[in-house]
Amino acid sequence: MSDPGKRILITGAGSGIGAGIAEHLAEAGHELLVTDLDSEAAAAVAWRIVDRGGRARAFALDVTSETSVSEVCGALEGSVDVLINNAGLQHVAKLEDFPMEKWELLVQVMLVGVARLTRAVLPGMRAQEFGRIINIGSIHSLVASAYKSAYVSAKHGLIGFSRVLALETADSDITINTVCPTYVRTPLVDKQIADQARAHGISEEEVVDRIMLQPMPKGVFISMEELAGICAFLVSPVARNITGQAIVVDGGWTVQ
């Protein structure tokens, strides 16, 4: 794992990928700032970390709100060493049936919110001459799937955003990268399975086999351990020259 002692803020860490990464990185000795729109969920994750001997604090955070971001950053009493932009949501529908307010919300959370929070923590990173920013992207940062126009647009945008910020921070020991996994078995993905089954008119088992796993030559879901390990590597000193990159974890999907 990476050198211990970093102060890591993770968004959307009340469940799923964010919670899994937070708990794994806490075990490596890092201090976790667990944030989520759901304050009770964030608190539960932070409590689990502390109960196991780790260091963690929980904060309610709405990445679509400038006020919320300012309040959390003001309450931190110091800079953030590592920002992991993970907050996300999904909606599956044909564009003609996709409510525009929902379309806008997905982009606000997963792209504009990333820019908003990154912008807020960058001055502290520059002042301490160190920072690591990790965006949790998706296989859909690279390829498309039907009925996911907002999600795919936002996740594609993360790669462009990371490339620009890599150039803007190249004069300091700050890096920004986007981790692009295929499906991780989380509550969000479980809901997608049901939504995709309805949209495609097939069973949930067929969604898993044909839509999620069949495009992957390895044919297995990505694990939390893999994602946490990749994040730990990107935080470590040996990754200081890896920036603006898409770290693809797709079981061979995009090499075909």
Buried (B, 14 or more C-beta within 10 A) or exposed (E): BBEEEBBBBBBBBBBBBBBBBBBBBBBBBBBBBBBBBEBEBBBBBBEBBBEEEBBBBBBBBBBBBEEBBEBBBEEBEEBBBBBBBBBBBBBBBEEEEBEEEEBEBBBBBBBBBBBBBBEBBBEBBBEBEBBBBBBBBBBBBBBEBEBBBBBBBBBBBBBEBBBEBBEEBEEBBBBBBBBBBBBBBBEBBEBBBEBBBEBBEBEBEBBBEBBBBEBBEEEEBBBBEBBBBBBBBBBBEEBEEBBBBBBBBBBEBBEE
